[in-house]
Amino acid sequence: MHGLGNDFVVVDARTDPVAIDADRARAIADRHTGIGCDQIILIGPGSDTDVSMRIWNADGSEVAACGNATRCVPVLVGRDVSIRTAAGILHAALEGDGATVDMGKPSFDWNAIPLAYAMDTRALPLAWGELANPVAVNVGNPHVVFFVPDVHAVPLETLGPDIEYDLVFPERINVNIAHVLAPDHLVMRTWERGAGLTRACGTGACATFAAGRLLDLLAPSARLDLPGGSLRLAESGDGHLLMSGPATHVFTGEASL
Ligand SMILES: N[C@@H](CCC[C@H](N)C(=O)O)C(=O)O
């Protein structure tokens, strides 16, 4: 499956358990010797929710949130679902050619990102080349957001890993750059922790929208254009992030890996 080109191998283990570890995740994700994907998604039975979801990046790291994959779950299951993740319970509802997901409330606490030491997360006093003073936010996973005049002029393929692996981010970080075109419209790109440049990052869109709201750059609802397509983000009355967009089921097959 994929969400705007952010592609996944989704393992449906709701009836039969499947074991995945870092080595197996890397083997599945390998685009030369495996199936190939940005993330591996393991769907299991839920104890207090309809299903559970675990997520591994292509580098084998297990993480707590994946926005684009969360939109894929109701499409796979065929109905609205509650999903238990390591970041908490999410609710995903079928809508059009995908779904709307309540991704919960963002956190801007420095120790919730986490950062190695206390800093103003509205504008970290740090710079990496031409990128400086990002917003830091956790939306179930950690992100920094840089607002720039031209997202296509930034060498994200080189600055992204420099930022991802900076020791100021003890759990590494996802790196987003965004250009606000209007209060309800921006364009963005993402270097993903554990996956590199992707066609789309749902949590990156959530983080970028939350950062734009924090800095009063964005209206309570906006269209975000990512390389693979557009997502709509909205802020609910109680501060939750609501993300809407497509989710595509490419094929279902058998594989032994
Ligand atoms: N592409 C996903 C994010 C997957 C995890 C992220 N790379 C991380 O390491 O936190 C999305 O759509 O949110």
PDBQT file of the ligand as one rigid body, heavy atoms in Angstrom, charges set to zero:
ROOT
HETATM    1  N1  LIG A 301       6.331   8.064   6.611  1.00  0.00    +0.000 N 
HETATM    2  C1  LIG A 301       5.690   8.034   7.901  1.00  0.00    +0.000 C 
HETATM    3  C2  LIG A 301       6.672   8.254   9.048  1.00  0.00    +0.000 C 
HETATM    4  C3  LIG A 301       7.383   6.966   9.346  1.00  0.00    +0.000 C 
HETATM    5  C4  LIG A 301       8.225   7.016  10.594  1.00  0.00    +0.000 C 
HETATM    6  C5  LIG A 301       9.229   8.164  10.614  1.00  0.00    +0.000 C 
HETATM    7  N2  LIG A 301      10.205   8.008   9.527  1.00  0.00    +0.000 N 
HETATM    8  C6  LIG A 301       9.960   8.102  11.944  1.00  0.00    +0.000 C 
HETATM    9  O1  LIG A 301      11.068   7.532  11.981  1.00  0.00    +0.000 OA
HETATM   10  O2  LIG A 301       9.409   8.618  12.924  1.00  0.00    +0.000 OA
HETATM   11  C7  LIG A 301       4.496   8.966   7.989  1.00  0.00    +0.000 C 
HETATM   12  O3  LIG A 301       3.733   9.010   6.985  1.00  0.00    +0.000 OA
HETATM   13  O4  LIG A 301       4.280   9.581   9.044  1.00  0.00    +0.000 OA
ENDROOT
TORSDOF 0
